Amino acid sequence: MPTKQTRRSLSVSGALYDRLKEHCEESSTSMSATAEEVLREHFGMEPRDPKLARPSTTFKKDPKVTPIEPHRRRKLIERAMERTANVYTF
């Protein structure tokens, strides 16, 4: 028999999604766990019990990443920040 659904979805802008994905790939964490951690902290909630969390299986141990030139990376980050600056207010 199926268990009760405890997860819900959330829509975010493409720019925010890309930044979150990049961060999670660099730190080898899941996007869901990172989003939940940040939101729990923002709303003053207790951290989730780590025993309940599943390890991330999405990322390879040694991903082949092509570095972005510093000046291009800076422009990409600035553009993403401009697009997400006024998207969400709490």
KEKE-3310 file (N, C-alpha, C; in steps of 0.2 Angstrom, whole numbers, plus 5000, padded with zeros to 4 digits):
npx = (5004:5003:5013:5009:5010:5024:5031:5032:5031:5040:5040:5053:5063:5072:5085:5088:5086:5097:5108:5107:5108:5121:5128:5125:5130:5144:5146:5142:5129:5111:5098:5086:5088:5096:5088:5078:5085:5090:5077:5071:5080:5078:5065:5066:5065:5069:5083:5082:5081:5096:5097:5085:5087:5092:5106:5114:5113:5115:5126:5142:5158:5170:5167:5168:5172:5172:5181:5175:5180:5186:5181:5170:5162:5159:5151:5140:5136:5132:5122:5112:5109:5103:5092:5085:5084:5072:5062:5058:5051:5051)
npy = (4994:5011:5024:5039:5054:5065:5075:5090:5100:5114:5130:5139:5153:5151:5156:5156:5142:5137:5142:5136:5123:5123:5126:5115:5104:5107:5106:5093:5090:5087:5095:5096:5094:5105:5116:5114:5115:5128:5135:5131:5136:5150:5152:5149:5136:5120:5111:5097:5080:5072:5058:5055:5059:5056:5050:5059:5053:5058:5065:5062:5055:5061:5073:5080:5095:5110:5124:5140:5156:5168:5182:5180:5171:5180:5189:5181:5177:5190:5193:5183:5186:5199:5195:5187:5196:5203:5193:5185:5189:5188)
npz = (5000:4996:5003:5013:5004:5007:5001:4992:4977:4970:4962:4954:4947:4931:4932:4946:4948:4940:4947:4959:4956:4951:4963:4970:4963:4964:4978:4980:4985:4987:4977:4983:4997:5000:4997:5006:5018:5018:5017:5029:5039:5036:5040:5053:5058:5065:5060:5049:5053:5051:5049:5042:5030:5013:5005:4991:4975:4963:4958:4950:4956:4952:4943:4926:4924:4915:4917:4919:4912:4922:4920:4912:4920:4931:4924:4921:4933:4938:4929:4932:4945:4943:4937:4947:4957:4961:4962:4973:4988:5006)
capx = (5000:5007:5013:5007:5015:5026:5035:5028:5035:5040:5043:5058:5065:5077:5091:5089:5087:5104:5113:5106:5111:5128:5130:5124:5135:5150:5146:5139:5123:5105:5095:5080:5090:5099:5083:5075:5090:5090:5071:5070:5084:5075:5059:5067:5063:5074:5086:5079:5085:5100:5095:5080:5090:5095:5112:5114:5116:5115:5133:5148:5163:5175:5164:5173:5170:5176:5181:5173:5185:5184:5177:5164:5159:5157:5145:5135:5133:5128:5115:5108:5107:5098:5085:5082:5084:5065:5058:5055:5052:5048)
capy = (5000:5017:5028:5046:5059:5070:5080:5094:5104:5122:5132:5144:5155:5147:5158:5153:5135:5136:5144:5131:5117:5124:5126:5108:5100:5109:5103:5086:5089:5086:5101:5096:5095:5111:5121:5113:5118:5136:5138:5130:5141:5156:5152:5148:5129:5116:5107:5090:5075:5069:5051:5054:5061:5051:5053:5061:5049:5062:5067:5058:5057:5066:5076:5083:5102:5114:5130:5146:5161:5173:5188:5177:5169:5186:5192:5176:5178:5196:5193:5179:5190:5204:5191:5184:5201:5204:5187:5182:5192:5184)
capz = (5000:4996:5009:5012:5001:5011:4997:4987:4972:4971:4955:4954:4940:4928:4934:4952:4947:4938:4952:4965:4953:4951:4969:4973:4959:4967:4985:4980:4989:4983:4977:4988:5003:5000:4997:5012:5023:5017:5019:5036:5042:5035:5044:5060:5060:5067:5055:5048:5056:5045:5048:5038:5023:5008:5001:4984:4970:4956:4955:4950:4961:4948:4937:4921:4923:4911:4920:4915:4913:4928:4918:4909:4926:4934:4920:4921:4940:4939:4925:4936:4951:4941:4935:4953:4963:4964:4961:4979:4995:5011)
cpx = (5004:5007:5011:5012:5017:5030:5031:5033:5035:5043:5048:5060:5071:5084:5093:5090:5094:5109:5113:5109:5118:5131:5130:5129:5142:5151:5144:5133:5117:5102:5089:5082:5093:5093:5079:5079:5089:5083:5069:5074:5081:5069:5060:5065:5070:5077:5082:5084:5089:5099:5090:5082:5093:5101:5111:5117:5117:5121:5138:5153:5168:5171:5169:5169:5174:5175:5179:5178:5182:5179:5170:5159:5156:5151:5139:5132:5129:5122:5110:5105:5102:5092:5082:5081:5077:5060:5054:5056:5048:5045)
cpy = (5006:5021:5035:5050:5064:5076:5084:5098:5111:5124:5138:5147:5151:5149:5156:5146:5133:5137:5139:5125:5117:5123:5118:5103:5101:5106:5096:5085:5089:5093:5102:5098:5102:5117:5120:5116:5125:5138:5137:5135:5148:5157:5150:5141:5125:5112:5100:5085:5071:5062:5050:5056:5056:5054:5054:5056:5052:5063:5062:5060:5062:5069:5080:5090:5106:5121:5136:5152:5166:5179:5186:5175:5175:5189:5187:5177:5185:5196:5188:5182:5195:5201:5189:5190:5202:5199:5185:5187:5189:5189)
cpz = (5000:5002:5008:5009:5006:5007:4993:4983:4973:4964:4957:4947:4938:4931:4941:4952:4945:4943:4958:4962:4953:4958:4972:4969:4963:4974:4986:4985:4984:4983:4982:4995:5005:5001:5004:5018:5023:5020:5027:5041:5042:5039:5051:5063:5062:5061:5055:5050:5050:5044:5043:5030:5019:5005:4994:4980:4963:4954:4955:4955:4958:4942:4932:4920:4919:4914:4916:4917:4918:4925:4915:4915:4930:4931:4921:4928:4941:4935:4929:4942:4949:4940:4941:4958:4966:4963:4967:4985:5000:5016)
residu = (MET:PRO:THR:LYS:GLN:THR:ARG:ARG:SER:LEU:SER:VAL:SER:GLY:ALA:LEU:TYR:ASP:ARG:LEU:LYS:GLU:HIS:CYS:GLU:GLU:SER:SER:THR:SER:MET:SER:ALA:THR:ALA:GLU:GLU:VAL:LEU:ARG:GLU:HIS:PHE:GLY:MET:GLU:PRO:ARG:ASP:PRO:LYS:LEU:ALA:ARG:PRO:SER:THR:THR:PHE:LYS:LYS:ASP:PRO:LYS:VAL:THR:PRO:ILE:GLU:PRO:HIS:ARG:ARG:ARG:LYS:LEU:ILE:GLU:ARG:ALA:MET:GLU:ARG:THR:ALA:ASN:VAL:TYR:THR:PHE)
# end
